[in-house]
Each structure stands twice: as C-alpha cells, then as structure tokens.
Amino acid sequence: METLTNNMAQKEGYFGIYGGQYINEELKAEFDNIYEQFLKLTSDDAFQNELKDLLEHFSCRPTPVYFAKNLSEKFGCDIYLKREDLNHTGAHKINHSLGEVLLAKKIGKKKVIAETGAGQHGVAIATSAALLGLECDIYMGEVDIQKAMPNVNRMKILGANVIPVYSGQKTLKEAVDAAFEAYQKEYKTALYTIGSVVGPHPFPTIVEYFQSVIGKESREQFLKMTGTLPDCVIACVGGGSNSIGMFDGFIEDKEVKIYGVEPLGKGEKIGENAASLTYGREGILHGFKCLLLQNDDNTVADAYSVASGLDYPGVGPKHCYLKDIGRVEYKTINDKEAIDAFYELSRTEGIIPALESSHAIAYGLKIAKENQGKKILISLSGRGDKDIEFVLENYPKTF
C-alpha cells in the first residue's frame, strides 16, 4: 500500500490522477489567486485567531465524542459518536462555511455564492454571511427544497437569497451547475463557497483544511477517553467533506481501519444510487477529475439517495486517491438500511440523526454485529431536524 505523507493536494491540485483544474484560463487565474490568498491567510496568526474564536464561541467547538452506552450494550461493541450535530446550525458544514466566508471577506469579496442539497451547507453559509456581513445567494434543486423546507426557511430568515433550480433532476448536481454558472459571471466581486471537497483546485484543499478540525479533535478526545485509538472510524460520503475531515485525524494510524459509506439508494443499477466510488469511472465534472457515475455513452448519470446531501454523481478527488492506494475502504448502505438506522439511533440513544449520517450509523451497526468487542468511532455529521417531516410521511415506523 502506498504511503500517504501529505494531506495537501499535489502540484496543480491533483491527488494522484484526480482533481486538477478543468476550467477556462480566466477562472484559472482567479482560482490561483484565491489559493495564494488562502495560503497567506492560513499562515497568519490574526486570521487563525479570528477563526478559532468563531469556531469556539460562535459554533461551540470542540464538539464532544459521545459514548453511546445503550447502542453499545445492544450491539456488543463500544460505539462512539463524534457529535458534529451539536455544532451551531446542526452539522459539520459550519466548519468550512465560517472559514470560506471569512476568507471571502478578507480578500475583498462582497458576496458569497453557494449550492446546497439537504440545506445544511446553505444554512451554514447563510449563517456565516449574516454574521460577517456579506450578501448571499444559494442555489437549491426544487426536489430538495420540498424535502428540506425547514432549512429553506432558515436560509430565508438569515437573509439569504434562495434560488430554486428546475433543470434536470432538480437536486444537488443541478444546484452546483447553476451556482457555478452564476459564479462565473460574478467572480470578480463574489466567492463560490463550495459545500464539499469537490470542484476545481483549490476548493477541495480549502474545504478539507477547514474540516480537518473534526479528525484532530476526535483523535485527541478518543485517546483521552479510552487510552487507545479506535479499531475503526466510519463516516458517510457524498461529496466527502465530513468524512475527509474525520479521516485526516487517523490516516497515519495504520492500525485504525477507515470506512467511507456511500449511498446505495434503491439498488446497484446506474441511476438508482449515488455510490460514485463503488460504481463510478474516471470522468470530469464541475471542473475536476474524479470517479463519476456515467451512462453507457459516458454522459453524467443521474444520482439518487434518500439523503439529499449525498445524491451527487461524483466525489472528492482525495477520496478517489485514498481508495486507489487502499487506505480507506468504501462501502455502501441502501435507503432501507439508512432509515432503519435513523430510527435505531433515535429510539435507542435519543439522538435523531440526519439521513446522511444515518448511512454511517447503519454501517457501524453492521460492523458491530460482526466484530464483537471492537471500539467503533462514527462521525455523526448532522442532526435530523430537516428530515423529520419527510421521514414520517414516507417511512413511518411503529416498532
């Protein structure tokens, strides 16, 4: 297995053969400038202190690692949850949103433009923009608007301009298409605050940098709580921001198994899932190369998941690289398994998880059943407030 020695992208934004900048020269010059400014600011003590203060006093970091005693007793393993759901706004998205909007303000931008699927990134960007005094446009597919209306209302209350997207499947991919198109017209005065470790360089590196706080905290907290490292670490993967942030803390600990969990959706056929790492082929999407769900004619395939935040046909380039070198194992969980885990955690621990996070919970419970006595650490990337009405209407449970 190849050794991963650097969490940053290689030259020109590549992780192995993945990543890069597949954009026009004008945007390339802008993105190179953004990256230069990002490197300069993240080396500046004043910027770091301001960001640290925001994360600690506004977002309430560090989030705890929680020992799920009831779940552990039921499934025969020590199960721990990294409680990113306890962040202000209810998910890990606030980590990179505060960083990106602060970056935008420092380099003189007046507006931030974003896409959102489940709405958690949109809420976090809208929150950060309100706090730091920038205008905010958020693009969201019409299907996702209906599924996550509580988050849409939050964005509007926070002052964001929520722009519905009616093209294609009317979900996350189309929201990214629309946001990127709008950004190309306004890049001189706005910053595209992308919602995951995807897109052209330097966005995957920027988002990973701000999300790496999850893994750093988790490793320190777990050692303090147990005196050892976990046997395995698990996180859901759509674009891959919460997972790459969690994995960063354990990549160099070879004794720790790492699992990324993709949405199998309704099944294995292309168009029924959003498992890019499992069923994807090399391709270019939204200005970067990754493993991409494609039809037989090499067009981008439809992606589907019960969790709106996971239904993206591509995935972050570093995840593709981590799969290639064998450091992370990528598994799948279908809609039914995710819904069952949603109810299981809710009724066993009194914690309602986001449907995205439920995929990681479901795989963690699979591991627990097969490996009694192991220590399992799961990234609980977000809370399920946004999903409650959708789940009760479509997947009512009586057990």
N, C-alpha and C positions, 0 to 999 in steps of 0.2 A: 504493500500500500504506500502510495506517495505521501510524503510528509508535508503538511500544510504549515508553513512557517510565518505567514503574514496574513493578517485579516484584511488588509487593504487590497484593492484591485492592482493587477499588474499594469504595465505600461499601456496607455491609451484605454484604460478601463476594462481590461479583459481578466476574467478568471478562467484560466485555461483557454479554451476556444470560445467561451461565452462572454457576452457583454458587448463592449465597444460603443461606437457612435455611428449609427447609420442615419445620418441627418445631413441637411444641406450645410454648405460652408459658413453661411451667415450665422446659423444657430450654433454651429460648432465653435465659432469664435466666442459667442456669448457663453456657452457652457464651459469652455476652457477658462474664461474669466471668472465665472461663478466658482469653479473648482479652486482657482488660485485664491480667491477671496475666502472661501471656506477653509482652506489650509492655513491661511494667515490668521483668521479669526479664532480657529480652534487651538492655535498656538499662543493666543493672547490671554493673559490671566484675567483681564477685566471681563472679556466675553465669557470665559469659563465660570467666573464667579457669579455673573448675572444669570447664566443658565442654571447653575447649581442652586441658586436662590429660588428661581422659578420652580424647578423640579421639587425642591424640598418644601417650600412654603405655599406654593400655589397648587401643585399637583399631588402633594403629600407623599413623596418618596422619602425613604425606601418603602416599597410595598412589602408586606411580610411573606415569608414562606410558612405555610399553614399545614400542620399535621392533621390529615383527615382521619380522625380516630374511628368514626363509625364505618366509613368505607373500608378502612384498613382491616378492621375486625371481620367485616362481612366477606372480604375477598382474599384474606390471608397474606397480605403484603403490607409493608409500610408505605402508604401513599401520601405524598406531599404535593401541595399546590402552590405555585408561585402566583400570588393574588394580584395580577395586573388589573383585575376587575375593580379593585379598590382605588385605582387612580381617579383623580378628578376627570370627569366625562365618561368614566366607566370602562376604559380599555387602555391597552398599551399605546394606542395611537397618539396620545398626548405627548409621549416622549419625543418622537420626531417632529410633531407639529410645533411644539414650542421652539425646538431647535431651528426648524426651517423658517418659521415666521420671524424669529429673532434674526436669523441670517438675512432674510429679505429686508428687514428694517435697517440693518447695519450697512448693507450695500446700496441703500438708497431707493429701494422699490416702494411704490405706493399701494400696490395691490398684490394679493395672492390669488392664484387660480388653482383649483383642486378638483379631483374626481372623487366619488365615493360609491361604494357598493351597499354595504349594510348600513352606512351612515355614521359609523364610529369615527372614521377619518374625517368626514365632513364636519361632525360636531367638534372634534378636537381642533381642526383648522379654524373653524368659525370662532371657537372659544379663544384661541391664541390671537387671532386677528383682532377680536374685540379688545382683548387685554392690551395689545401692543399698538393699537390704533391704525390698522391697515384695512383697506377695502378688501372684500372677499367675495369671489364668485365660485360656486360649487356646482358641478355638473353631476347629475344622477339619473340613471335609467328609470323610465316610468314604472317598470315592473318592481324595481327596488323601492321606489317611492311608496308604492302601495303596501309593500311588505314591512317597511320600517318607518311608518308615518310618525311615530313618536320622535324619532331622530330628525326627521324633516322639520317638524315643528320646533325642535330645539334650535336647529340652524337658523330658522327664520327669526326666532326670538332674539338670538345673538346678533342679528343684523346682517347675516349673510344673504346673498342673492342666490337662491336655489334655482337652477336652470334644468328643467326636465329634458331628457333625451328620448326621442321617439323612434330612432332608427334601429334596424336590426332586431336583436333580442331584447333591446331596451334594458340592458343590465350593465355590468361593470365594464366590459370591453368597450361598449359604445360610449359610456361615460368618459373613459380615457380618451377615445378618439376625439370626442367633442371638446374636452378640456385642452388637449394638446393642440388642436386646430385653433382654438381661441387664443392660446398662449402664443402661438407663432405670430399672431397679429399684434400682440401687446408686450412682447418680451423686453422691450426697452424700459418699460415702466412697471412690469409685473414679474413675479417669480412663480413658476409652476411648482407648487408644493406637493409633489407626488406622494401617494399614500402607501407605498411599499418599496421593497428593494428591487424595483424594476425600472425600465426606461433606459435611455442612453446615459453613458458616463457623463457626469459624476453622480447621478442620482442614487444608484444602488449603494455606492460607498457612503454618501452623505446620510442616507436613511439608516444604514447599518451602524454608522458611528453613533448616532443618537439613540438607537435601540440597544446597543451593546450594554447599557446600564442594567438590563434585565439579567443577563448572564453573570455579570460581575457581582451584582448583589446576591443572586441565587447561590453562587458557589460559596461565597463568604458566609451567608446565612446558614446554608446546609451543613457546612463544616462546624459552625458554632453550635448548631442544634444537636448534631449526631456524632461529631468527631470523625466522620468519614465522608467520602463522596458518595453520591447516589450510584446505584448499579446501572440505572438508565435514566435518560432525560427525554421527554416527549413534548412535541408541540405541533399544532396544526400548521399546514402550509397551503396558502393560496398564492398570493404574490410572494409572501415569505418574510415579512418584517418581524413579527413577534418571535418566530422560530429562529431566524438568523441571530436575533438579539440574545435569545436564550442559549443557543448553541455556542456562541462566541465565548461564553464563560467556561466551556468544557471541552472545546476542540482539542486542546493539547493534553487532556487527561485520557490517555489511550484505554484505561481500564473502564471508562464510562461509555456505555453504548448510547448512541444517539439515534432517535427515531423522528422522522418528519412524517406527518399524517395528512394525506391528500383526500379530497372528497371523491368517492366512487359514485356518488349520486344514485341514479336508478340502475346502473349496470356498467358493463365493460365496453359497450359499443361507443364509438366516437359520437359525440352529441348527447350522451346520457350522463357524462361525468365531467369533472374538471381536474383530472389527475394527469397533469402535464408531464411530470417526472416519470410516471408509470407508462403512459401511452403516447407521449409526445415524440416528435422528431425534431432535429435541428431546423430552426427557422428564424426569421426576423419579424419582430412585432414591436411597434411603438419605439422604433429607433435602436433596438438592441437584439442580440442573438441569444436564444435560449432554446430549451426543449419546449416544443409548441404543439398543441393539438391541431392536426391538419386532416383535411379530407383527402381522398384519393388523388384529387387533382392539385394538391399542395396548397389549396386555399385554407385560410384560418377556419377551423371548425368551431361550431357552437360549443360553449361550455355551460355546464349545468351543475348546480348544487343547491340543496335545500338552504344552505347558508350563503346569503348574498355576498358576503365578504370573501368567499372562496371561489366564486364562479368566474375565474379568469383563465383564458386558454393558454397562457404562458406562465412563467415562474422566474424568480430572481436568478441571475446568472451564477451567483455563488452557490446556490443550491444545486444547480446542474453540475458544477465543478465538484462539489462535495460528494455527489452521487458517483461521478466518474472515478474519483480517487478512493472510493469505498469508505470514507469516514462516517457518513450518515446513511442509514438505511431508510428508504422511503416506502411507507405502507399506505393502504387505503382503508377507508371506512365508508360504508354506504349511508344513505339517508336514514333508514330504519335504525341502524346501529347508533347513529348520532342522536336521533330523537330519544331512543331508549336511555342513552347516557345523560341526556338533558334532564329527563325525569329522575333518573337514578341519583344524580348528584343533588338535585333539588330536594328530594324526599328523604335522602339518607343524611345529608350534611346541612340542609337548609341554605344551600347556595344555588341560585339559579344562574347557570352559565349561558353565555352566548352560544348560538348554534355552531359558530366557527370553533369555539373552544371545545364544544361537545364532541367533536371528532377526535381531539387529543384525549379527552377523558375516556371515550369508548375504547381507543386502542390501549390506553393504560390499564383498563379493566381486563382486556384480553391478556395482556402480559401478566397481570396479577394472577389470573386463573391458572396460567400455565407455569408460573415460576414462583411458587410459594416462598415467602420469607425475604423477597427482594425489596430493596429500597427504590421507590419509583418517584421521580420528580416530574410533575406535569405543569406546563405553562397554561394557566387559566387566563387567557388573553383578554377576555372581556365578560361583562355581565349580560344577562339575558333580557333586560327590560324591553329592549327593542323588538324581541322575538315573541313575547308572551301572547299577544293577540293572534299572531299568525299561527303559532303552535296550537293554541287552544281551539282555533277554528278548523285547522286542517289535520291535527294529530292529537285529538283528545284522548286522555288516558284515565282509566278508572282504578288501576291497581294501586 
